[in-house]
Amino acid sequence: MRKQKWLLLLLVLVLTLSLALTGCGKQDKPEPAATDDNQEEETKDDGEEKLAEEQILRVNWGSEPPDLDPQTTTDQVSFWIINAAYEGLVRLDKDGNVQPGLAEKWDEEETEDGGVIYTFHLRDAKWSDGTPITAEDFEYSWFRAIDPEVAAEYSYQLTDTAGIKNAGKFFEGEITDKEEVGIKAVDEKTFQVELERNVPFFLSLTSFPTFIPAQKAALEEFGDAFASEADKMVYSGPFVISEWEHEQKLNLKKNENYWDAENVKLEEIHGDMITENNTAINLYETGELDVTGVAPEFLDNYKDSDEFENLAEATTWYIQYNCEDKYLKNQNLRYALSLAIDRQSFVDNVLANGSIVAEGLTPTLLPGKDGKEFAENRGDVLPEYDPEKAKEYLDKGLEELGITKEELESHLTFLTGESDVAKKQAAAIQNMWKQNLGIEAEIESVAFKIRIDRYNRMDYTTTFAGWGGDYNDPLTFMDLWVTDGGNNDTGWSNEKYDAAIKTAIEGEGDERIDAMIEAEKVLAEELPIIPIYYNARNFLEKPYVKGIARFPVGADTDYKWAYIIEHE
């Protein structure tokens, strides 16, 4: 998930909390959250499930989706909607297993030089306008993702993560002949991809938004306006956007042209864009929302409710520094700001929601070596909270920069979101810096879309950002901070880090895990970011809501199998 900022993912905590940037599965089988949402049926005393007459689900997106173009999107809110309205070669089922999507089947063939050729055979599926979905749509979209003029921030997933033959050279302009790239529409229903090496999680990666095709005809017709309005898109998934009032609501309805429409029970999804926690909770209580996130101030009210769920997810939130900034480029200054943050107190007293104090960038849940999680292999590599050392680092940094504390204070800002949760968290960090360093950073609260744009333009000094894993491997976090990486909005660069990530991409087994552990140590030494916590997802869901699939990585919520049972 990127910007699950979830980038990453930055992310909105489902469904009303903060925004994450930025989305699955090394073994093509990421484990889903174990909740009743993943059960196919609920029966009554007569042994038969009774569907409600009205199949409408009411949710809160939490914000305006910044970008619904599959190839350029980077945030979790957009991921949710794209995952509902589009489909890729494969789709994760409600249990997190890779299943055929627009590809009915596929073949794998090893090449002599250690690569793999995947040949996907597309089913006779249609776009929402009734026209056939073809291999050319996939070819056109995947080339868009690696087109340097499009400058997709997730282009590296095709060039590096997936290792598509010559995709990186095409992106860099070293080659211009598309025939030399391992992306090819063989015929109308056959799409072929050649990888330079075996990538065990490749199939599940193709369910991620960047790999999901947009209709070639729509892209050519609408140009830059593509995906800016409901009528400037053509859809391939279970739903279509039926109504979009920007900054207010976005509603979906069942796509009757979807190839698997007979197994989609929901007729509509009504989605609001509410940032105020009180408003969301009130709407849930009055039955105007069926699902909502639970902010810390409401946890005591609902933690014992049968409608309350707390799920771990592979998401890390961190303070991010602009390392190109004239002051924040100073490592001692970054150390001062980082060591002045009491991460344990922040998790216990500000969040108070079951989240875990971060011990490094990569969160729990992702696989490592020796049958352990990567986070366990790595251990705690971050500097501890130490106000006295923080002051020492501050003095060193100010001396090296030749500035006063007052000059720094007048320059330092903290960029955050507009939600109640985001403002509360920002105020807590602001207070720690003021108490421990005598510096009061100005808080800037802006809309999610504006925040992402400012990250891209490096127009900030410090910010609270988050990243949710895109697939079930530590690399989904570790390759974020490579030099000039598409999602590296810190401007930080380190040759040792880059070399370790190269080994992690090209290596195998323990070698790649050890390389990523080394990269974690480099990150903790230079601190372009300071990880704060690994997120827990707290939400309320009405008992008549069934079948919403939730995953720890990727586009982490899927409504394809959701439905409403009969209720009063």
C-alpha positions in Angstrom: 0.0 0.0 0.0 1.6 3.0 -0.7 0.9 6.4 0.7 -0.4 4.0 2.6 1.7 7.4 3.0 -0.6 3.9 3.9 2.3 5.8 0.3 2.2 4.4 2.2 -0.7 4.1 2.8 -0.1 7.2 4.6 -3.4 5.4 5.2 -6.9 6.1 6.5 -7.4 3.7 9.4 -10.4 1.7 8.3 -12.8 3.2 7.9 -12.7 6.6 9.6 -9.3 6.9 11.1 -6.1 8.4 9.6 -5.0 7.9 6.0 -2.4 5.4 5.0 -0.5 5.5 2.0 0.1 3.7 0.8 -1.3 -2.1 -0.3 -0.1 -9.4 -1.4 1.5 -12.7 -0.6 5.0 -14.2 -1.0 3.5 -17.7 -1.1 0.5 -16.4 -3.0 -1.5 -17.1 0.2 -1.4 -14.1 2.5 -3.3 -14.9 5.7 -6.5 -12.9 6.1 -7.8 -11.5 9.3 -9.6 -14.3 11.1 -13.1 -12.9 11.7 -16.6 -13.8 10.9 -16.3 -11.5 7.8 -14.5 -14.4 6.1 -17.3 -16.9 6.7 -19.4 -17.6 3.7 -22.6 -18.2 5.4 -24.5 -17.6 8.6 -27.5 -19.8 9.2 -30.7 -19.4 11.3 -32.5 -22.0 13.3 -34.1 -23.4 10.2 -30.6 -24.0 8.7 -31.1 -21.5 5.9 -29.5 -18.1 5.5 -31.9 -15.3 4.5 -30.6 -12.4 2.5 -32.0 -9.0 3.2 -34.2 -7.6 0.5 -32.1 -4.5 0.4 -28.5 -5.3 -0.5 -26.9 -2.0 0.3 -23.7 -1.6 2.4 -23.0 1.8 4.0 -19.4 2.6 4.7 -17.2 5.6 5.3 -14.2 6.1 2.9 -12.8 8.7 5.3 -11.6 11.0 2.6 -11.8 11.9 -1.1 -9.9 9.3 -3.2 -6.9 11.2 -4.6 -6.3 9.1 -7.7 -8.5 6.4 -9.2 -6.1 5.7 -12.2 -4.8 2.2 -11.5 -1.3 2.9 -12.9 -0.7 6.1 -10.9 -2.6 5.6 -7.7 -0.7 5.4 -4.5 -3.1 5.6 -1.5 -5.2 3.2 0.4 -8.6 4.9 -0.1 -8.2 4.8 -3.8 -7.0 1.2 -3.5 -10.3 0.2 -1.8 -12.4 1.7 -4.6 -10.2 0.5 -7.5 -10.3 -3.0 -6.0 -14.1 -2.9 -6.0 -14.5 -1.4 -9.5 -11.6 -3.2 -11.3 -10.0 -6.5 -11.6 -6.5 -7.8 -12.6 -5.2 -11.1 -13.9 -5.9 -12.7 -10.5 -8.0 -11.8 -7.5 -7.5 -12.8 -3.9 -10.5 -14.8 -2.6 -12.0 -14.2 0.8 -9.4 -16.4 2.4 -6.5 -14.6 0.8 -5.7 -17.2 -1.8 -4.8 -16.3 -5.4 -7.7 -17.3 -7.7 -8.3 -16.6 -11.4 -9.5 -13.1 -12.1 -9.6 -11.8 -15.7 -7.2 -14.5 -16.5 -9.0 -17.9 -16.6 -5.8 -19.8 -16.4 -2.0 -19.5 -16.9 1.1 -21.4 -17.7 4.6 -21.1 -16.4 7.8 -21.9 -18.3 11.4 -21.5 -17.0 13.9 -19.9 -19.4 17.5 -21.1 -19.9 18.9 -18.1 -18.0 16.8 -18.6 -14.9 13.8 -16.4 -15.8 10.2 -17.4 -16.0 7.6 -16.8 -18.8 4.0 -16.5 -17.7 1.3 -17.0 -20.3 -2.1 -15.8 -19.2 -5.2 -16.9 -21.0 -8.0 -14.3 -20.5 -11.6 -15.3 -20.1 -14.4 -13.8 -22.2 -14.9 -10.9 -19.9 -16.4 -7.5 -20.7 -15.8 -3.9 -19.6 -18.8 -2.2 -18.0 -19.6 -0.6 -21.4 -20.0 -4.1 -22.9 -16.8 -4.2 -25.0 -14.4 -7.1 -24.6 -11.5 -7.0 -22.2 -8.4 -7.9 -24.2 -4.7 -8.6 -23.8 -4.0 -5.3 -25.5 -5.6 -3.5 -22.5 -3.1 -5.2 -20.2 -0.2 -4.5 -22.5 -1.1 -0.9 -22.9 -1.6 -0.4 -19.1 1.5 -2.2 -18.1 3.6 -0.1 -20.5 1.9 3.0 -19.1 3.2 2.0 -15.6 6.8 2.0 -16.9 6.5 5.0 -19.2 8.9 7.6 -17.9 6.5 10.4 -19.1 3.7 8.9 -16.9 6.2 8.7 -14.1 4.1 6.2 -12.0 5.5 6.0 -8.5 4.9 2.3 -8.5 6.8 1.7 -11.7 9.5 -0.1 -9.6 7.0 -2.9 -8.9 7.3 -3.9 -12.6 10.9 -3.0 -13.1 12.5 -4.2 -9.9 10.1 -6.1 -7.7 8.6 -8.2 -10.4 11.8 -8.0 -12.5 10.0 -7.9 -15.9 12.5 -8.4 -18.7 14.0 -5.0 -19.8 11.2 -3.1 -18.1 13.8 -1.1 -16.1 15.8 -0.3 -19.3 12.6 0.9 -21.0 11.8 3.1 -18.0 15.3 4.6 -18.0 15.2 5.2 -21.8 18.0 2.8 -22.5 15.8 0.9 -24.9 12.7 2.2 -26.8 11.6 -0.9 -28.7 8.7 -2.4 -26.8 9.4 -5.8 -28.5 12.4 -6.1 -26.3 10.4 -5.8 -23.1 8.8 -8.9 -21.5 5.2 -7.5 -21.8 3.3 -8.8 -24.8 -0.2 -9.2 -26.1 0.2 -12.4 -28.1 -3.4 -12.2 -29.4 -6.7 -10.9 -28.2 -7.0 -13.3 -25.3 -3.3 -14.2 -24.6 -1.1 -12.0 -22.5 2.6 -13.0 -21.9 5.0 -11.8 -19.3 8.7 -12.7 -19.1 10.5 -12.2 -15.8 14.3 -12.0 -15.5 14.2 -14.2 -12.4 11.8 -16.3 -10.4 9.6 -14.1 -8.2 7.6 -16.4 -5.9 4.9 -13.8 -5.1 4.5 -12.6 -8.6 1.0 -14.0 -9.2 -0.4 -12.3 -6.1 1.4 -9.1 -7.0 -0.6 -8.9 -10.2 -3.7 -8.3 -8.1 -2.2 -5.0 -6.9 -3.7 -1.8 -8.5 -0.6 -1.0 -10.6 -1.0 -4.2 -12.5 -4.8 -3.8 -13.0 -5.6 -2.7 -16.5 -7.5 0.4 -17.4 -9.4 0.3 -20.7 -7.2 1.5 -23.5 -10.1 3.2 -25.4 -11.1 5.1 -22.3 -7.5 6.3 -21.6 -7.2 7.5 -25.2 -10.6 9.2 -25.1 -10.3 11.0 -21.8 -6.6 11.7 -21.7 -5.6 13.6 -18.5 -9.3 13.7 -17.4 -9.3 9.9 -17.1 -10.6 8.8 -13.7 -11.5 12.3 -12.6 -15.2 11.6 -12.7 -17.5 8.6 -12.6 -18.3 8.9 -16.3 -14.6 9.2 -17.3 -13.9 5.6 -16.4 -14.9 2.1 -17.7 -14.9 -0.7 -15.2 -13.9 -4.4 -15.1 -14.7 -5.3 -11.5 -17.7 -6.3 -9.4 -18.9 -2.7 -9.1 -19.0 0.6 -11.0 -19.1 4.1 -9.6 -22.7 5.3 -9.8 -22.3 8.6 -8.0 -19.3 10.8 -7.0 -19.8 14.1 -5.2 -16.2 15.2 -4.6 -15.3 15.5 -0.9 -18.8 14.3 0.0 -19.6 10.8 -1.1 -18.8 8.1 -3.6 -21.3 5.4 -4.3 -20.9 2.1 -6.1 -23.4 -0.2 -7.7 -23.2 -3.8 -9.0 -21.6 -4.2 -12.4 -24.0 -6.3 -14.4 -21.3 -6.9 -17.1 -18.8 -8.3 -14.6 -17.9 -11.9 -15.6 -18.7 -13.2 -12.1 -21.7 -11.0 -11.4 -23.9 -13.9 -10.3 -21.7 -14.3 -7.3 -21.9 -10.6 -6.3 -24.7 -10.2 -3.8 -24.4 -6.5 -2.9 -26.4 -4.2 -5.2 -24.9 -1.0 -3.9 -22.2 0.4 -1.6 -22.8 3.9 -0.3 -19.6 5.6 0.8 -19.3 8.8 2.7 -16.2 10.9 3.3 -16.4 11.7 7.0 -13.3 12.9 8.9 -15.0 13.7 12.3 -15.0 10.7 14.6 -18.1 11.8 16.5 -20.1 12.1 13.3 -19.0 8.7 12.1 -19.9 7.0 15.4 -23.3 8.8 15.6 -24.1 7.6 12.0 -23.2 4.1 13.0 -25.4 4.2 16.1 -28.3 5.5 14.1 -27.9 2.8 11.4 -26.7 5.2 8.7 -23.3 3.5 8.6 -22.9 -0.3 8.7 -19.1 -0.2 9.3 -16.9 2.4 10.9 -13.5 2.8 12.5 -13.2 3.3 16.3 -11.1 6.2 17.5 -9.2 5.8 20.8 -11.7 8.0 22.7 -14.5 5.6 21.9 -12.6 2.3 22.6 -13.9 1.9 26.2 -17.4 2.3 25.0 -17.2 -0.5 22.4 -14.3 -2.8 23.2 -16.7 -5.3 24.8 -19.3 -5.1 22.1 -20.0 -8.1 19.9 -19.8 -5.6 17.0 -16.2 -4.6 17.8 -13.2 -6.0 16.0 -9.4 -5.5 16.5 -7.1 -6.8 13.8 -3.4 -6.6 13.3 -2.2 -5.4 9.9 1.2 -5.0 8.2 1.3 -1.2 8.5 4.0 1.1 9.9 3.5 4.7 10.9 6.5 6.9 11.1 7.8 10.5 11.3 9.2 11.4 7.9 11.9 14.1 7.4 12.6 16.0 4.3 16.3 15.3 3.9 16.6 17.8 1.1 15.5 20.6 3.5 18.2 23.1 4.4 17.9 22.1 8.0 16.5 18.6 8.1 19.4 17.4 5.9 21.4 17.5 9.1 21.6 14.1 10.7 22.1 15.4 14.3 18.9 17.4 14.0 17.0 14.4 12.8 18.4 12.5 15.8 17.3 15.2 18.2 13.7 15.2 16.9 13.6 11.4 16.9 15.0 10.8 20.4 12.6 13.4 21.8 9.6 11.2 20.9 8.4 8.9 23.6 7.1 6.1 21.3 5.8 3.9 24.2 3.8 6.8 25.7 2.5 7.7 22.3 1.2 4.2 21.7 -0.2 3.8 25.3 -1.7 7.2 25.8 -2.4 8.8 22.4 -3.4 5.7 20.4 -4.5 3.4 23.2 -5.9 1.1 20.5 -3.8 -2.1 20.6 -1.1 -0.8 18.2 2.5 -1.9 18.9 5.6 0.2 19.4 7.8 -0.1 16.3 11.3 -1.7 16.6 12.2 -1.0 13.0 10.6 -0.1 9.7 9.2 -3.5 8.8 6.2 -4.5 11.0 5.2 -7.9 12.4 3.3 -10.5 10.3 5.8 -10.6 7.3 7.9 -13.8 6.9 11.6 -14.0 7.6 14.0 -16.9 8.0 14.2 -19.9 10.3 10.4 -20.1 10.4 10.2 -16.7 12.2 8.8 -13.3 11.3 11.3 -10.9 9.7 10.7 -8.4 12.6 11.9 -11.1 15.0 15.0 -11.8 12.9 15.8 -8.1 12.9 15.0 -7.2 16.5 14.9 -3.7 17.9 17.3 -1.5 16.0 15.9 2.0 16.7 17.4 4.5 19.1 15.6 4.7 22.5 13.7 7.7 23.8 16.3 9.9 25.6 15.4 13.6 26.1 18.9 14.5 27.4 20.7 13.0 24.4 18.1 14.7 22.2 19.1 18.1 23.5 22.8 17.2 22.9 22.0 16.3 19.3 20.0 19.5 18.9 22.9 21.6 20.1 25.3 19.8 17.7 22.9 20.2 14.8 22.3 23.9 15.4 26.1 24.5 15.7 26.8 22.6 12.4 24.1 24.5 10.6 25.1 27.9 12.1 21.5 28.7 13.2 19.7 29.5 16.4 16.9 27.5 18.0 14.5 30.3 17.1 15.5 30.1 13.5 14.8 26.4 13.4 11.5 26.9 15.2 10.3 29.5 12.7 11.1 27.0 9.9 9.9 23.7 11.3 6.4 22.5 10.4 4.5 19.3 10.9 2.3 18.3 8.0 -0.7 16.2 8.9 -4.3 15.3 7.9 -7.6 16.9 8.6 -9.2 14.1 10.7 -9.6 14.3 14.4 -7.2 11.4 14.9 -4.5 13.0 12.7 -4.8 16.4 14.5 -4.6 14.7 17.9 -1.5 12.7 17.0 0.2 15.7 15.5 -0.5 17.7 18.7 1.1 14.9 20.8 4.3 15.0 18.7 4.3 18.8 18.8 4.1 18.7 22.6 7.0 16.2 23.0 9.2 18.4 20.9 8.3 21.4 22.9 8.8 19.7 26.2 12.0 18.0 25.4 13.7 20.4 23.0 12.0 23.7 23.6 10.9 23.9 20.0 7.2 24.3 18.9 6.6 23.2 15.3 3.7 24.7 13.5 1.0 22.1 12.6 -0.3 22.2 9.0 -3.6 20.2 8.6 -4.4 19.7 4.9 -6.5 17.3 2.8 -5.0 13.9 1.9 -4.7 14.8 -1.8 -2.9 18.0 -1.0 -0.6 16.2 1.4 0.4 13.6 -1.2 1.1 16.4 -3.7 3.3 18.2 -1.2 5.3 15.0 -0.6 5.8 14.6 -4.3 7.1 18.2 -4.5 9.2 17.8 -1.3 7.2 20.8 0.1 7.3 19.9 3.8 9.8 19.7 6.6 8.4 16.9 8.9 5.2 14.8 8.6 3.5 11.8 10.0 3.2 9.2 7.3 2.3 5.5 7.1 2.9 2.6 4.8 0.9 -0.6 4.5 2.5 -3.6 2.8 1.7 -4.3 -0.8 2.6 -8.0 -0.7 3.6 -10.6 1.8 7.4 -10.0 1.9 9.6 -7.5 3.9 10.8 -6.0 0.6 7.5 -4.2 0.3 8.8 -2.0 3.1 12.5 -2.1 2.6 12.6 -0.9 -1.1 10.8 2.3 -0.2 14.0 4.3 0.6 16.3 3.4 -2.3 17.9 6.4 -4.0 15.3 8.2 -6.3 12.7 5.5 -5.5 9.2 6.3 -6.7 7.9 6.3 -3.1 11.0 7.8 -1.5 9.7 11.2 -0.5 12.4 11.9 2.0 15.1 12.7 -0.6 17.5 10.5 1.4 20.2 8.5 -0.4 22.7 5.9 0.9 24.9 3.6 -1.2 25.1 0.9 1.4 21.3 0.8 1.7 20.9 0.7 -2.0 23.4 -2.2 -2.3 21.6 -4.2 0.4 18.2 -3.8 -1.3 19.7 -4.8 -4.6 20.8 -8.1 -2.9 17.4 -8.5 -1.4 15.8 -8.1 -4.9 18.2 -10.4 -6.7 19.2 -12.8 -4.0 17.5 -15.9 -2.6 16.7 -17.4 0.8 18.6 -16.2 3.9 20.9 -14.0 1.8 18.1 -11.6 1.0 16.7 -11.6 4.5 20.2 -10.8 5.9 20.6 -8.0 3.4 17.3 -6.4 4.5 18.3 -6.7 8.2 21.5 -4.8 7.2 19.4 -2.2 5.4 17.2 -1.7 8.5 20.3 -0.9 10.5 21.5 1.7 8.0 18.0 3.3 8.1 18.1 3.4 11.9 21.6 4.9 11.9 20.7 7.8 9.5 17.0 8.3 10.4 15.4 9.8 7.3 12.3 8.4 9.2 11.7 7.3 12.7 9.2 4.5 12.9 6.6 5.0 15.7 4.2 2.1 15.7 2.7 -0.9 13.9 -1.0 -0.3 13.4 -4.0 -2.1 14.7 -7.3 -1.8 12.9 -10.3 -1.1 15.2 -13.7 -1.1 13.7 -17.4 -1.7 14.4 -19.5 -3.8 12.0 -23.2 -4.5 12.2 -24.0 -8.2 12.8 -26.0 -8.3 9.6 -22.9 -7.5 7.5 -21.2 -10.6 6.1 -18.4 -11.5 3.8 -16.2 -8.4 3.8 -12.6 -9.8 3.2 -9.8 -8.1 5.1 -6.1 -8.7 4.5 -2.9 -7.5 6.2 -1.3 -6.4 3.0 -2.2 -5.0 -0.4 -5.6 -3.5 -1.3 -6.6 -4.7 2.2 -10.4 -4.7 1.9 -12.5 -6.5 -0.7 -16.3 -6.1 -1.0 -16.9 -8.7 -3.8 -18.2 -11.3 -1.4 -20.0 -9.0 1.0 -23.7 -9.2 1.6 -26.4 -8.2 4.1 -28.6 -10.8 5.9 -32.1 -10.2 7.0 -32.4 -8.1 10.1 -34.9 -5.8 11.9 
